[in-house]
Amino acid sequence: MVSVKDKTGEKVRVPLHTLFEDAPSLDEIWEGIKQINFEDWKQKFEEYSSQKGIGHAFSVLGLNSDATPQQVKRKFRELSVTYHPDRNRGESPEKQKALEEHYIKITQAYETVKAYQSR
């Protein structure tokens, strides 16, 4: 038994297994993972890295080119929390798509800067 809040905000005790009745099965999760096109994402990353350059990557992150690796990581995490697709599920489909594209740009910029700084 676990304690949870009901719709009125009152704590009630329920069996643990009842919390997971509506959860997707492992097969459903795996099917969702198989639908992700990683090659497409990799191609977009490589295009972005080669076309835009390091200066653009810093500007996407909102940083100067003299930022330290710690500043880059902190800024990336801050932007990730704001633009991550899982954090914006309540938005309209158009806005979700725009936020997801911006999140991809942020991730690509971070990877580009990280690779540049590790040289």
N, C-alpha and C positions, 0 to 999 in steps of 0.2 A: 504494500500500500504506500502511496505517496500523497503528499498534500499539494493541491493545486487550487487556484482561484476559479470559482464558477463565473457565470456571466454577470452576476450581481456584485462580484468582488469578494465574496465570502470564501474562506478556505474550506475545502471539502477533501475527504480522503477517498481515493479511487485506486483500483488495482492498476499496477504499472502497465500491464499489457493493453489496457484500454486506451492509453495515450497514443499507441502506435497503430491503431486499427486502420486509419486512413493513409498511412505512410506508403509510399511506392515500394514495390517489391524490388529485390536486387536485379531481377531480369529487366524491369522497367528502367531502372537507373542505368544499367549497362547499355540498353538500346539507345538511351539519350546520349551517352558518351560516344557510342559508335557513330552517331550522326554528326559529330563535330568534325569539321574539315580542317585538320591541323596543317595540311599541306598548303591550303589557301592562306591560312594565317601566317605561315612561314614565308610564303612568297610576298605577302604584303609587307612583312617586316623587312625582308631583304630589299625590296623596292624603296621603302621608306629610308632605310639606312643609307643606301647609295645615292638617292636623289636629293634628299634634303640636307644632309650633312650634319655635322656636330653642332653648329651654331643654332640651327633650327631645333634640334633636340633639346638644347638648354632652354630655348625660348618656350617650347611647349610645356616644359616643367616650371616655367616662370622663374628661372634662375640665371645668374650671370655665368659666364664661362669659367670664372675662377672659383666656383663653388666647390667645397670639399666633398668627398664621398659621403660623409655623414649628413651633410646638408641635402645632397641629392636623394639619399635614401629616405630621409625624414619627409622631404617634399613629395616624393613618390607615394609614400604611405598615406600622407594627408590627402593627396588627390585621388588615390585609389579608394579610400573610404567614401569620398564624395561621389565618384563617378562609376563605381563598381556596379555591374548590371543587377546583382542580387540585392543591392540597396535601393534600387529604383523600380521595383516591381509594380508599384501602384500608379505609375505614370502611363500616359497614353502610348500606344504602340509606336507612334512616330517619334515621340520624345525618348522612349526607351531605346530606339534604334540610334538616334543621335547621341545619346549618352554612351551607348555601347561603343560606337565608333570613336568617340572622344577617349574612352577608356583604353581602347586599342592603341590610339596615338600616344597616350601617356605611357603605356607599357612599352611600346616600341622606342619611344624617346628615352625612357629609363634604361632599357637594355643597351641602346646605342651609347649613352653617356657612361654607363658602367663599363662597357667594353673599352671605351676610349680612355677612361681613367685608370684602367688596370694595365695599360701598356707601359 
